[in-house]
Amino acid sequence: MTADPRTLELATELIERFEGVELEAYLDPIGIPTICAGVTVYPNGQPVRMGDICSAQVCSGYLRHLLTEQYIPSLERIPGWRNLGADRQAALLSFAWNLGPGFYNAPGFETITAVLRDGAVDPAIYRRMGDALKLYVKAGGKTLPGLVERRKREAEIWNREENGVTQFTPLQDTLLKVAPIDGRYLSDLGKTPISAGQTVRVAKVEEIPGDSHAWFTLEKPKGRWAVYLPHWRASNLQSAPAAPQVEKIDWSDFSAHVGQYITVGEVLQYDTRRRPQRGSAAEKEIVNICREFDKIRVAWKGPIGITSGYRPEPINSQVGGVPNSYHTKGMALDIYPISESLEKFYLWLAKRWSGGLGDGRNRGFVHIDTRNGGKFSSTPDARPAATWLY
């Protein structure tokens, strides 16, 4: 499995901060020649020798190589590793660099092992990671201030991916389903009726690309169910419409606005792993398409829902998105009119949208992307029927 560059970048930064980087070889406490952030053997298999000198850039390269070749393969055996984002993977890599890549399931690591094992099934258990990390701050029976600070920082980075609990309320009578298919094809045991207005607490939302269904992992009652998103609305994240400044958008706050009528939660599908990097091309593209979404919303004169927004790699591949999707660039949204005719909305939008337009009516949404400078025009412009575009 290819390592996420963001994971390696974050892990390298964290490890170098706490290990320090020595550009000239030195003897470690047990007399082994060491260089950089604790490297004793170079990637080519040659041992470090006294008198060796490296640059800071080369040292970072050695560290990333060792993490990729020797540490990540061990950590990939941790349940749920693949579904952790760059922040949580980086925090665990820092922990492993300090205490060894085979810590999972090893004697003395029962607490952190339990959090990782059980959290892969119930995301709420991941919230115990901070307390688990605090247990590993001793060396030789003594608490070391440096390890206390390191565990604190690892916990902070881990918690940046905490999605919290989002309350969803159905706009109409609907179903919780064991599979993302029409309820007619499910037995009574395969579906649970939910009445309009009945709130559920969702610990995790998992997108299903090219489909208006998603997976909800419920906090109470516990369970993982498929839901038809157009029937649902996030009900505890509503805030007054706003026209945000790009540099002030808090991508960790699902209730924050990216446009006047679209929130961070909708763009990221309530998944903090998808946060764009500040100042990146993806962030600029997200803000751009959200401005076009606002124009559509105003001209349509009715609320519009989102079934898919920004999904960077490797998350796009993990959830089954097509390679090179415009969603990975922050240039696409899959949208639908709330409580209105999707047929009417698609035909209306097809005459006013100049970018990529995808006909997903049979799946409950319309795909738009800003390829070739695509934008919305309030003036209808006859155009041929759109084909399915990603």
Secondary structure, DSSP 4 states (H G I P E B T S, - for coil): -PPPHHHHHHHHHHHHHHH--EEEEEE-TTS-EEEETTB-B-TTSPBP-TT-B--HHHHHHHHHHHIIIIIHHHHTTSTTGGGS-HHHHHHHHHHHHHH-TT-TT-TT-HHHHHHHHHHTT-GGGGGGHHHHHTT--EETTEE-HHHHHHHHHHHHHHHTT----EEEEESSSEEEESSSS-GGGS-GGGEEEE-TT--EEEEEEEE-TTSSEEEEEEEETTEEEEEEGGGEEE-S---------GGG--TT-TTSBSSSS-BHHHHHTT-GGGPPPTT-HHHHHHHHHHHHHHHHHHHHTS-EEEEE----TTHHHHHTPPTT-GGGGT-EEEEEETTS-HHHHHHHHHTTB-SEEEEEGGGTEEEEE-GGG--B-SS----PPPPP--
